[in-house]
Amino acid sequence: MVQKAKILLVDDRPENLLALEAILSALDQTLVRASSGEEALKALLTDDFAVILLDVQMPGMDGFETAAHIKRRERTRDIPIIFLTAINHGPHHTFRGYAAGAVDYISKPFDPWVLRAKVSVFVELYMKNCQLKEQAELLRLQLAGVGEAAREPAGLLAELSARLAAVEEQAEALSKQLDDDAADASAVATAAHLERKLTALRRALDALGPGSDGSAPVFPPQP
């Protein structure tokens, strides 16, 4: 079962972290604080996050350097990063943020509703990806044991197909929502990637189903 998503909030000012928590509390997800780039990288060693809200101006390791470390790690390189900044140095400064791997760049003071809406999109995408991983793992475990006498492959495949159909329906609804809301290109691309994964898993399940003559599926011998 998919647990609550974790959102990493990175800012050296406690009042800013408190404000972010107040804005995002309505999403009912797990909010994790980090008061420096170093503290953020430490949190990322052990936990998985749906999205990172990263302040640009911090003493020591700033937001750009922190993002660069995040993107270099295999474990964390795909986590969306939203940069938050109280200053505006023009297009060059914004470009540097995107070059560092940010999916969005928001100047303070920002509209709380807009920030919450942007974060909610990435949380929802994260949850759908977690569901897909669970279904894929379930399929792998079930197929690994189909040679056991107590197993009923047809029934298992039917159950897996039903579970996958539920995820497919949710993913389709999310894609329609992104189209209607004119969401960020990065969010749309992530949703498209999720749909491709679902399509591949559906094809794999269909290939394991009964043949056109109604015969049971043929599974490879177990090692």
Sequence and secondary structure as in RCSB ss.txt:
>XXXX:A:sequence
MVQKAKILLVDDRPENLLALEAILSALDQTLVRASSGEEALKALLTDDFAVILLDVQMPGMDGFETAAHIKRRER
TRDIPIIFLTAINHGPHHTFRGYAAGAVDYISKPFDPWVLRAKVSVFVELYMKNCQLKEQAELLRLQLAGVGEAA
REPAGLLAELSARLAAVEEQAEALSKQLDDDAADASAVATAAHLERKLTALRRALDALGPGSDGSAPVFPPQP
>XXXX:A:secstr
     EEEEE S HHHHHHHHHHHGGG  EEEEESSHHHHHHHTTT   SEEEEES  SSS HHHHHHHHHHSTT
TTTS EEEEES    HHHHHHHHHTT SEEEESS  HHHHHHHHHHHHHHHHHHHHHHHHHHHHHHHHHTTTSTT
  HHHHHHHHHHHHHHHHHHHHHHHHHHHHHT  HHHHHHHHHHHHHHHHHHHHHHHHS  TTS         
